[in-house]
Amino acid sequence: MNTLPAYDEITFEYGGNAVFLRPSLRAAIHLERLNNGFPALLRKIDEFDTLTVRAAITYGTDGAAADALLTYAATQPLSGFKQAAQAPLFNLVAALMPQSPEGQAKTESPGTPMPWSEVYCELFKLATGWLGWTPATAWNATPQEITDAFSAHIAKLKAIHGSAENDQDDTGQTADQRQANIEAGLDPEFDRAGLRALKGMGTI
């Protein structure tokens, strides 16, 4: 279970200055591509690369608050700023990666994993296309908020219209077909017509 603040803003205080880092979709797209992926981004934060740190703070909060904190930090020893900044920035990056909704089992996909840049583009499409959010709302939402909202939207549609899984429960057998199968010692749901069709395709 994800215990990191994937919804809430992450408080970062230093020298009387406070910023609230929000793991928004906009921040996710910018930070993921800043160093060509999250592994390099995390490494840069660990090394405390000042350009990366400045970008993470700037994309994570509004400009005025970021400018005030960074201006103050420029007058202080780097070691103290590093000690204060690293944990909030690590939490920010972790919160940019959505988890499976609560109670939903994780499934292993046999295909090629989708790059995070494509994941975020898809989340924007889901938020604006399926959920009907404005672009501004979608950019400001966190990836986790979009993921959970879309999951709830699909659950609502299934509750209203039914699901494909329920439709598949009906094998299409008539009462006469079921009775004929029972008399022949077969499974009542056995589809003899379907089997003959498959055999025909095999001969072709």
C-alpha positions, -999 to 999 in steps of 0.1 A, spaced: 0 0 0 12 35 -8 19 54 24 33 84 7 13 116 2 -1 110 -33 -29 134 -27 -18 160 -2 8 187 -6 42 179 9 53 206 33 89 218 29 101 244 55 135 260 56 147 291 74 112 304 81 101 298 45 75 272 37 64 258 4 38 231 -3 50 207 -30 21 192 -49 27 160 -70 5 173 -98 3 158 -133 21 189 -146 50 184 -122 51 147 -130 56 153 -168 82 180 -163 102 161 -136 101 127 -153 117 141 -185 141 165 -167 169 139 -164 154 113 -188 136 92 -162 130 88 -125 161 68 -117 183 97 -129 161 122 -112 164 104 -79 202 101 -83 204 138 -90 185 146 -58 206 123 -38 237 140 -52 219 173 -45 224 187 -80 213 223 -75 197 227 -110 176 196 -104 166 206 -69 156 241 -81 135 226 -109 118 201 -86 109 229 -62 97 252 -90 75 226 -107 62 214 -74 48 247 -61 38 282 -72 65 306 -85 64 332 -57 68 307 -29 96 289 -47 114 321 -55 113 332 -18 127 299 -5 154 296 -32 165 332 -27 169 326 10 187 293 4 212 310 -18 225 329 13 229 298 34 253 269 36 244 243 11 247 215 37 218 229 57 196 233 26 204 198 15 194 184 49 161 202 48 152 196 11 161 160 3 133 141 22 105 163 9 118 160 -27 121 123 -24 85 121 -12 75 144 -41 90 121 -67 75 89 -50 40 106 -50 42 111 -88 39 74 -94 2 62 -89 -5 30 -72 -34 5 -78 -66 18 -62 -74 5 -27 -87 -31 -27 -78 -36 -64 -54 -65 -70 -23 -58 -90 -21 -77 -123 10 -86 -141 10 -74 -177 27 -97 -203 34 -68 -226 61 -42 -227 59 -17 -198 46 17 -208 71 46 -203 60 70 -176 58 98 -202 31 79 -220 14 70 -188 10 107 -180 -3 115 -214 -29 88 -211 -39 101 -176 -44 135 -191 -66 120 -218 -86 100 -193 -91 131 -171 -102 154 -199 -119 128 -222 -136 103 -199 -140 122 -167 -148 156 -184 -123 176 -164 -110 209 -178 -73 208 -189 -64 231 -159 -80 207 -135 -63 177 -151 -28 194 -150 -33 203 -113 -46 169 -102 -22 143 -90 -17 111 -110 -32 91 -81 -63 113 -81 -68 108 -118 -62 70 -114 -87 66 -86 -113 89 -101 -112 69 -134 -114 36 -115 -145 49 -96 -160 61 -130 -156 26 -145 -171 10 -114 -201 34 -117 -206 25 -154 -204 -13 -145 -230 -8 -118 -253 10 -142 -248 -10 -174 -233 -43 -163 -199 -56 -172 -184 -77 -199 -175 -103 -173 -212 -108 -165 -221 -110 -202 -195 -138 -206 -213 -159 -179 -241 -166 -204 -229 -194 -228 -259 -189 -251 -271 -225 -245 -309 -231 -248 -328 -253 -224 -331 -280 -251 -293 -280 -257 -286 -283 -220 -310 -312 -217 -294 -329 -248 -260 -325 -233 -272 -341 -200 -287 -371 -218 -254 -375 -237 -234 -374 -205 -218 -340 -213 -215 -308 -194 -248 -290 -197 -230 -259 -209 -210 -278 -235 -213 -261 -269 -214 -289 -295 -222 -265 -323 -192 -244 -314 -170 -275 -314 -182 -285 -349 -175 -250 -361 -140 -252 -347 -134 -286 -364 -146 -271 -397 -121 -242 -394 -94 -268 -387 -101 -287 -420 -99 -254 -439 
